[in-house]
């Protein structure tokens, strides 16, 4: 298997290669809160209504930016600005010059290893449809980074 992420810059990747970097953790689909004074980003245990939490995939991926205007469209050009993504995120990992972890599907050959490693949101979060917007601060969580 070609390890294209070691051989190409992010902007040299094809769209398919870029998309395949997604490890399927779905942490980017968590609602985040930003402290206006410090700019620190806090993750909540609340996920977008369009996320299939078991599969950790968006059910409306092609239309996500129309349905959720503030859904971030990750691109190779902006990858170094993604410090708000978890350190384990493959987009951030490759942008920072680090190698993919053993559990990443491109390394392991299986989409299940990311779940087995406990990286995903599977079984850990609730849909935004069940949380009042005023209680988001009550849902702040801390991820243990590997």
Helices and strands as residue ranges (DSSP letters): H 4-7, G 10-12, H 15-20, G 27-29, E 30-34, E 41-47, E 51-52, E 57-58, G 61-63, H 64-67, G 79-81, H 90-95, H 105-108, H 113-116, E 126-127, G 128-130, G 133-139, E 140-141
